[in-house]
């Protein structure tokens, strides 16, 4: 360790702060936020370098400001040992076209969304495919789109964990970016039931109830750009109260499920008014 431990009378004055851990060559390998002696709590971790500097980026922050600064630094510095991207990271380090798509998008109340749409959110960040799995990184919509339309289609065609009835109801796939703006709508043919990943591994349910049986997954084939203009392309999906209908931790949403939730929300708002 290169830097010394902060005294209690010093940490008491810091409030919320954001820190970064830096190698002897100046590489930031970890960014975090905290209070008190949080910056020192990584000492002794075997996956961290033996010698590094502890730097306080900014202190005297509110917790909300600390969260935003932490997310911004992670987005810009891409530290190698941060396993998550930071709260609110989809608002950080945006390309100008991404920001334009977000701020220029009209809101679309999902209570009026058409039936039969599987909505896939494509955003960059670190993900855990299942509990206990190693983290993996996903590319942002813009990074994937740079590879052409075929790259976007390949990203969203599957394999999705759902039942046969639900899969059979899907007629289109809508692609939402990290801001919940719908960037593409594709038509799809009937789904293909798959039990193996593209690299050959068998899909199994990670629970005792599965008894090692193949997990029901569906891959949508024959994806084409929608023949008819979709009313949701270029819009940002919202609930009637302006809330976010697409939760980041969920890989896909179903238009009819969101619509039903929004309809019930409309009733609640009507009674409240």
C-alpha positions as CSV (number, residue, x, y, z in Angstrom):
1,X,0.0,0.0,0.0
2,X,1.3,3.5,-0.9
3,X,-1.1,5.8,0.9
4,X,-1.7,6.1,4.6
5,X,-5.0,5.5,6.5
6,X,-7.1,8.6,7.1
7,X,-7.6,9.5,10.7
8,X,-11.1,9.5,12.2
9,X,-11.2,13.2,12.7
10,X,-10.5,13.6,8.9
11,X,-13.1,11.1,7.7
12,X,-15.7,12.7,9.9
13,X,-15.3,15.8,7.8
14,X,-15.6,14.1,4.4
15,X,-19.3,13.3,4.2
16,X,-20.1,11.3,1.1
17,X,-17.2,11.0,-1.2
18,X,-16.1,9.3,-4.4
19,X,-12.7,7.6,-4.6
20,X,-10.6,5.8,-7.1
21,X,-7.8,3.2,-6.6
22,X,-4.8,3.7,-8.9
23,X,-1.9,1.5,-9.8
24,X,1.7,2.6,-9.6
25,X,1.5,3.3,-13.3
26,X,-1.5,5.6,-13.0
27,X,-4.2,3.2,-14.1
28,X,-7.5,3.5,-12.3
29,X,-8.7,-0.1,-11.6
30,X,-11.5,0.6,-9.2
31,X,-14.0,3.5,-8.5
32,X,-16.3,3.6,-5.5
33,X,-18.3,5.9,-3.2
34,X,-18.7,5.9,0.5
35,X,-18.4,7.6,3.9
36,X,-16.0,7.2,6.8
37,X,-13.2,4.7,6.1
38,X,-14.8,3.0,3.1
39,X,-11.9,3.9,0.8
40,X,-9.6,1.6,2.9
41,X,-11.9,-1.4,3.1
42,X,-10.5,-3.0,0.0
43,X,-7.0,-3.5,1.6
44,X,-5.9,-7.1,1.6
45,X,-8.1,-8.2,-1.4
46,X,-6.2,-10.8,-3.3
47,X,-7.7,-9.7,-6.6
48,X,-6.3,-6.2,-6.2
49,X,-2.7,-5.1,-6.8
50,X,-0.3,-5.4,-3.9
51,X,0.6,-1.7,-4.1
52,X,-1.8,1.1,-5.2
53,X,-2.8,4.6,-4.3
54,X,-6.2,5.6,-2.7
55,X,-7.4,8.9,-4.1
56,X,-10.4,10.9,-3.0
57,X,-11.9,12.4,-6.2
58,X,-14.4,14.7,-4.4
59,X,-15.9,14.9,-1.0
60,X,-18.7,16.8,0.9
61,X,-21.3,15.4,-1.5
62,X,-24.8,14.4,-1.1
63,X,-25.4,10.7,-1.6
64,X,-27.2,11.4,-4.8
65,X,-24.4,13.5,-6.2
66,X,-21.9,10.8,-5.1
67,X,-23.8,8.2,-7.0
68,X,-23.9,10.3,-10.1
69,X,-20.2,11.1,-10.0
70,X,-19.3,7.4,-9.3
71,X,-21.3,6.3,-12.3
72,X,-19.7,9.0,-14.5
73,X,-16.2,8.0,-13.6
74,X,-16.9,4.3,-14.2
75,X,-18.4,5.1,-17.6
76,X,-15.4,7.2,-18.6
77,X,-12.5,5.4,-17.0
78,X,-13.9,1.8,-17.4
79,X,-12.0,0.5,-14.4
80,X,-11.1,-3.2,-14.7
81,X,-12.2,-4.4,-11.3
82,X,-15.6,-2.7,-11.0
83,X,-18.2,-5.5,-11.4
84,X,-21.2,-3.2,-11.9
85,X,-21.5,0.0,-13.9
86,X,-22.8,2.3,-11.3
87,X,-26.2,3.7,-10.4
88,X,-27.6,5.7,-13.3
89,X,-24.7,4.9,-15.6
90,X,-27.0,5.1,-18.7
91,X,-27.0,8.8,-18.1
92,X,-23.2,9.1,-18.3
93,X,-20.7,9.6,-21.1
94,X,-23.4,9.6,-23.8
95,X,-22.7,10.0,-27.5
96,X,-24.3,13.1,-29.0
97,X,-26.7,11.0,-31.2
98,X,-27.7,9.0,-28.1
99,X,-28.5,12.1,-26.2
100,X,-30.4,13.5,-29.2
101,X,-32.5,10.3,-29.5
102,X,-33.3,10.5,-25.8
103,X,-34.1,14.2,-25.4
104,X,-35.8,14.5,-28.8
105,X,-38.1,11.5,-28.2
106,X,-41.8,12.0,-27.6
107,X,-43.2,10.0,-24.7
108,X,-45.4,7.0,-25.6
109,X,-47.9,5.8,-22.9
110,X,-47.6,2.0,-22.9
111,X,-51.3,1.7,-22.2
112,X,-51.7,2.2,-26.0
113,X,-48.9,0.0,-27.1
114,X,-49.8,-2.6,-29.8
115,X,-50.1,-6.3,-28.9
116,X,-47.6,-9.0,-29.8
117,X,-44.3,-7.1,-29.2
118,X,-41.3,-8.4,-27.3
119,X,-39.3,-5.4,-26.1
120,X,-35.6,-5.9,-25.7
121,X,-33.5,-3.3,-24.0
122,X,-30.0,-3.1,-25.5
123,X,-27.6,-1.1,-23.3
124,X,-24.0,-1.3,-22.3
125,X,-22.9,-2.4,-18.9
126,X,-21.9,-5.3,-16.8
127,X,-24.3,-8.1,-16.3
128,X,-24.6,-11.3,-14.3
129,X,-26.3,-14.0,-16.5
130,X,-27.4,-15.9,-13.4
131,X,-26.7,-15.8,-9.6
132,X,-23.0,-16.5,-8.9
133,X,-22.0,-16.2,-12.5
134,X,-18.9,-14.2,-13.6
135,X,-19.8,-10.7,-14.8
136,X,-20.0,-10.2,-18.6
137,X,-20.1,-6.9,-20.6
138,X,-22.7,-6.0,-23.1
139,X,-22.3,-3.4,-25.8
140,X,-24.5,-0.4,-26.1
141,X,-27.0,0.0,-28.8
142,X,-24.8,2.4,-30.7
143,X,-21.8,0.1,-30.5
144,X,-23.8,-2.8,-31.9
145,X,-25.5,-0.6,-34.6
146,X,-22.0,0.3,-35.9
147,X,-21.8,-3.3,-37.1
148,X,-24.9,-2.9,-39.2
149,X,-28.6,-4.0,-39.1
150,X,-27.7,-7.6,-39.0
151,X,-25.7,-7.1,-35.8
152,X,-28.7,-5.6,-34.1
153,X,-31.0,-8.4,-35.3
154,X,-28.5,-11.1,-34.0
155,X,-28.4,-9.4,-30.6
156,X,-32.2,-9.5,-30.1
157,X,-33.3,-12.7,-31.7
158,X,-32.9,-14.7,-28.5
159,X,-32.5,-17.1,-26.8
160,X,-35.3,-15.9,-24.5
161,X,-36.6,-17.9,-21.5
162,X,-40.4,-18.0,-21.8
163,X,-43.2,-20.5,-22.3
164,X,-44.5,-21.7,-25.7
165,X,-47.8,-19.7,-25.4
166,X,-45.9,-16.4,-24.8
167,X,-43.4,-17.1,-27.6
168,X,-46.2,-17.9,-30.0
169,X,-47.9,-14.5,-29.3
170,X,-44.8,-12.5,-30.3
171,X,-45.2,-11.0,-33.8
172,X,-42.6,-8.2,-33.5
173,X,-39.4,-7.4,-31.6
174,X,-38.9,-3.8,-30.5
175,X,-35.3,-2.7,-29.7
176,X,-35.0,-0.1,-26.9
177,X,-31.7,1.6,-26.1
178,X,-30.5,2.5,-22.6
179,X,-32.9,5.5,-22.4
180,X,-36.0,3.4,-23.2
181,X,-36.2,5.0,-26.7
182,X,-37.4,2.5,-29.3
183,X,-34.8,2.5,-32.0
184,X,-36.0,-0.4,-34.2
185,X,-39.1,-2.6,-34.6
186,X,-38.6,-5.9,-36.5
187,X,-41.1,-8.4,-37.8
188,X,-40.5,-12.0,-36.8
189,X,-41.6,-15.4,-38.0
190,X,-42.7,-18.3,-35.7
191,X,-40.2,-18.9,-32.8
192,X,-37.8,-21.8,-32.8
193,X,-37.6,-23.9,-29.6
194,X,-34.0,-24.3,-28.6
195,X,-32.3,-26.3,-25.8
196,X,-28.7,-25.5,-26.6
197,X,-26.8,-22.2,-26.7
198,X,-25.1,-21.3,-30.0
199,X,-21.8,-22.6,-28.6
200,X,-23.4,-26.0,-27.7
201,X,-24.0,-25.8,-24.0
202,X,-27.3,-27.3,-22.8
203,X,-29.7,-24.8,-21.3
204,X,-30.8,-26.0,-17.9
205,X,-32.7,-24.2,-15.1
206,X,-30.4,-23.2,-12.3
207,X,-32.7,-24.5,-9.5
208,X,-33.5,-27.8,-7.7
209,X,-36.9,-27.9,-9.3
210,X,-35.5,-28.3,-12.8
211,X,-33.9,-31.7,-12.1
212,X,-31.4,-31.0,-14.9
213,X,-34.1,-30.8,-17.6
214,X,-33.6,-28.5,-20.6
215,X,-34.8,-25.0,-20.0
216,X,-37.6,-23.8,-22.4
217,X,-36.0,-21.1,-24.6
218,X,-37.1,-19.5,-27.8
219,X,-35.1,-18.0,-30.6
220,X,-36.9,-15.8,-33.1
221,X,-35.9,-16.4,-36.7
222,X,-36.7,-14.7,-40.0
223,X,-36.2,-11.2,-38.5
224,X,-36.9,-8.4,-41.0
225,X,-37.3,-4.6,-40.7
226,X,-41.0,-4.0,-40.0
227,X,-43.0,-3.7,-43.3
228,X,-45.3,-1.1,-41.7
229,X,-44.2,2.0,-39.8
230,X,-44.6,1.4,-36.1
231,X,-46.1,4.1,-33.9
232,X,-43.5,3.5,-31.1
233,X,-40.3,3.9,-33.2
234,X,-38.4,7.0,-32.0
235,X,-40.5,7.3,-28.8
236,X,-39.6,6.8,-25.2
237,X,-41.9,4.3,-23.4
238,X,-43.4,5.5,-20.2
239,X,-46.1,4.5,-17.7
240,X,-49.1,6.9,-17.3
241,X,-47.4,8.5,-14.3
242,X,-44.2,9.1,-16.3
243,X,-42.5,6.1,-14.6
244,X,-40.0,3.8,-16.3
245,X,-41.8,0.6,-17.7
246,X,-38.5,-1.1,-18.7
247,X,-36.5,-2.3,-15.7
248,X,-32.8,-2.6,-16.5
249,X,-32.3,-5.9,-14.8
250,X,-35.0,-7.6,-17.0
251,X,-33.7,-8.7,-20.4
252,X,-37.1,-8.3,-22.2
253,X,-40.6,-7.1,-21.6
254,X,-43.9,-7.9,-23.3
255,X,-46.1,-5.2,-24.7
256,X,-49.4,-6.7,-23.4
257,X,-48.0,-7.1,-19.9
258,X,-46.9,-3.4,-19.8
259,X,-50.2,-2.3,-21.3
260,X,-52.2,-4.2,-18.6
261,X,-50.1,-2.6,-15.9
262,X,-50.6,0.8,-17.5
263,X,-54.4,0.3,-17.7
264,X,-54.6,-0.5,-14.1
265,X,-52.4,2.5,-13.3
266,X,-54.8,4.8,-15.3
267,X,-57.7,3.5,-13.1
268,X,-55.7,4.4,-9.9
269,X,-54.9,7.8,-11.2
270,X,-58.5,8.5,-12.2
271,X,-59.8,7.5,-8.7
272,X,-57.1,9.7,-7.1
273,X,-58.1,12.7,-9.2
